[in-house]
């Protein structure tokens, strides 16, 4: 079922004269603007990888990948029922979360007719109790009724591998390894490894050797 978040973002990206939910060949397009097709994808980018690859053969495409920067959790007594409590989730999304999805999308991005736009959004998640019977399950046993857009914050736009560099710390050593990335970004080493993989696969960096077991990278000349 479509969430309010998805519906609200479609409306936000619809230009004058746009059509929504338009059949096009084997696919249904979220927004058809006069000059670009828009796909809003809150879920995994891997789920639309083949669809986007096919559309790029003939169309200019904008993929909107929202990242939840902040979420207010609203608990309902039942579906459609009264509000029991509200609280802010301690989890905060950041632009670096894009690499969690981009790792599955590097066969598509970058492309001459593709733009990837990442708005940081504040949302409200409305949920109600599930059907678990054990007391220790109750906090995790719930159904999400809807996800609603509250606010759009900073928005990042990517057309090339060089655009991804805005998410990396500057300056970096030359060459650098994932340990440098982890330290500068204050993330775990495996997260830095995922970032390094995406940068290399998209052409933003090149591998230039090893230091012990660590691969060394430098920025690609074009980037």
Secondary structure, 3 states (H helix, E strand, C coil): CCCHHHHHHHHHHCCCCCEEEEEECCEEEEEECCCCEEEECCCCHHHHHHHHHHHCCCCCEEEECCEEEEEEEEEECCCCCCEEEEEECCCCCCHHHHHHHHCCCCCCCCCCCEEEEEEEEEEEEEEEECCCCCHHHCCCCEEEEEEEEEEEEEEEEECCHHHHHHHCCCCCCCCECHHHHHHHHCCCHHHHHHHHHHHHHCCCEEEEEEECCEEEEEECCCC
